[in-house]
Amino acid sequence: MIELVGVGEGKEYEAALHLRKQLLAVWPDLSQHPNDHVKIFVGLKLYGHPIEDIDLFVVGQFSEPRQFDIEYKFYPREGEPFVPRRASVGSSA
């Protein structure tokens, strides 16, 4: 399941809709999955902090790690830049 929380209009909301579309392109089953959840928070305000406005904040919980293809080069602190073949995200207990 993908849930959008927060502001329901504007550029941040459009970006959240785009991100939702991109996630579903990679993992089509995510929209109806009973155990895997992604929340996209739109237009968060953190009053009293040095950075008060957060356009998008994404949190996910997955029953099993989900793999995805890599499109970008990684730049490790030590070693040469590389493009991994695949990666995955998961939830830690």
Buried (B, 14 or more C-beta within 10 A) or exposed (E): EBEBBBBEEEEBBEBBEEBBEEBBEEBEEBEEBEEBBBBBBBBBEEEEEEEEEBBBBEEBEBEEEBEEEEEEEEEEEEEEEEEEEEEEEEBEE
